[in-house]
């Protein structure tokens, strides 16, 4: 007795084909939102498939990713990364997806060279540890200097409240005002 688990249109991917399909799906999602970055970022036209067929024009990566219906598991992970970034920081959703895409692209090259995925993951973990240590060595504690600490806090508040587009301009003005 054979139980049908998959629909007629469904396909089964195994091994290297499944891995490559995951790479391709994730990179396609990242490429979609990558073009929205920067001052010359392009808007996307989103049309809903539900009742009313509403149309939205946006260049916000989080909005675009939330509107997509995705079957690819790796692409879903990129969307989840974007949601976590949005929930925790409120900004950088597109950048984190583009960064993940670049890491995936490099991982794909290594997989094609027959390097085991666990070895690649171990290498990425070592790189994260190295980067964290480098940041800790460069970090400065300004708590002992109340003036610097206050300026840093003011810049952090401005950054969060105004977003990254206005941050550099306002921070330069604040620094001139504070000095």
N, C-alpha and C positions, 0 to 999 in steps of 0.2 A: 504494500500500500504506500503510494507516494503522496506526501502532503505538499501542496503548493504553497510556498512561502513568498515567492516573488510574483509580481504582476507580469503580464506578457511582454511589456516594453522594457523590463528591467534587464540589466546586464550584470555579470559578476566579473570583477577584476581581481586578479591574484598576483602576488609577488611583485616583480619589478614593474609590471604594467600598472598595478594599483598605486605603487609609490610614485611613479611618474605622473599618473593622472592627478594625484593629490598635489604634486608640485605645480602642475599646469593650472589647476583650478585656483590655488592660492595666489599664484602670480597674476592671474587674470583679474582677480578681485583687487589686488594691490595696484595693478596698472590702471584700473578704472578710476581709483581715487587719486592716484599720483598726479594726474593732469590737473587736479584742482588746487595744487599747492602753489604758493608764491603770488607775487603781484600780478603775474600774467596767467594765473590759474583760470581754467575754463569752468563755466557753469555746466551743470548737467540738467537735462529735462527728465523728470520722473513722472510717469503716468501710472496711477493706481489701476489695479485690475478689479477692484471691488466695485460696489455700487457707486455710481456718480462719475467714475473715471476722472478723478481730480488730477490736475497737473500741477507739479511743483518745479520751480527752477531754483537750484541751489548749487553752491560750491563747497558746502560743508560735508566733509568726509563722513562724519558720524551719521548725518541724516541720510546720506546715500547708502551707507552700509546697513542701516536699520531697515531700509525699504526693500532690500534684496531678499529673495527667496533662494536659499543656497542649499544644495544637496551635497556638495563636496566637503568631506570632513576637515581637510586642511584649511579650506576657505572659511569654514565656520569658526575655526580657531582664530583666524585673523579678525573676524567680526567680533568674537568674544574679547580679544585683546583690545580692540577699539572701545568696546563697551566698558571694560575695566578702566582704561585710561580716562574715559569721559567721566565715570563715576568717581574716580579717585582724584583726578587733577582738574577736569573740566576743559582741558585743551590738549592739543597734540594727538588727536585721534588718528588723523591721516598720517602724520609723521611716524607714529609707532607702527602702523601697518606697512608703510614703505620701508622702514628699517627691518621689520620682520621679513619682508619680501627679499631684501638684499641678503639677509642671513640664509634664507631658503635657497636663493640662487647659488650662493657659494656652497651650501650643503649639497645641492643637486650635482654640482661639478665634482665634489668629492665622492658622492655615491656612484657617479659614472666612472670614476677611477677605481671602483670596487672597494672603497673604504666603508667599513661597516657603520651603519647609523649610530650605534652606541658609541663608537670611537669619536664620531663627529660631535655628538652631544657632550661627551666628556671634554673634548677640546673647547666647546663653547662655554662650558662651566668653568674651565680654567681661565678662559679669557674674561669672563665676568668677574671672577675673583681678582685677577690682575688689574682690571679696570677699577674696581672698588678700592683696592689698595692704593692705586695711583691717585684717586680722588681724595682719599683720606690723608695722604701725604701732602696734598696741595691745599687742603681745607684750612681755613683760618678761624680761630675762635675770637670773636670780637666782643665777648661779654665783658671783658675787663676794660674796654674802651667804650663808655656809654654813648659817646657821640657817633662813633662808627656803627655801633650796634643799632642805634636809632635810625640812622640813614639806611642801613641794610633792611631793617623792618619796614620802613616807609616804602622802599623800592619793591619789596616783596608784596606789600599790600597793593601798590599801584599795578604791579604785574598781574596779580590775581583779578583785580577789579576791572582793569581795562583790556586785558588780553594781550597777546604777544604783538599784535599789529601796532599798537600805540606805545608799547612798553619802552622801547629804545628812546623814542622821542621824549616822552615824559620823564624817563629816568635821567636823561642828560639835563633837562631843565631843573629837576629836583636837585641834582648834584651841584649845579651852578648856584642854585638858591641856598643850599645848605652850607656851601664853602665860603 
